[in-house]
């Protein structure tokens, strides 16, 4: 059973997204809520045949996509080089404007959601 985070959305996150484009905010909220079109989520609704990552076969969750998938190691390394330790947690990425910018760049560079 998934535990609902009573602190979501964090006040810092809400402040950071003020005035941002709707599409960007939507993607960030979907990521934070684990309701983004990655295979783990889509499999629950029978939209895909497997919950596995199309690149490595591990369960394709938000954490896997952002922090673990070897297919995106280069993009993840760029993000880490630019913002350091903040790139190692979703909270760290979403609490600063720079973290949000780098997360959005990471998502764009992976091209994982280009078909949506």
C-alpha angles and dihedrals in degrees: 000000000000117000116225113233105234090200094059122148096032115222091235090054092050091050092050095052095050108122094008123135114276095238092053093048091047092053092048093049091048090052093048092048094044089239099121126120097267117133096255090060097038092050090063088065096041091247092129133030096235140028088217127112112261089225106045108005097240117129105286103228128150090262091050093048096049104032112019119024109113091211089070098042093116093051091045091050091052090051092048092048091054100044107016122201094007088071092066098074136039090230091052091051095047100045098067133051090231091051091051091048092051092046091053090048090050092052091049093047093052090053087208094139100037092112093059 
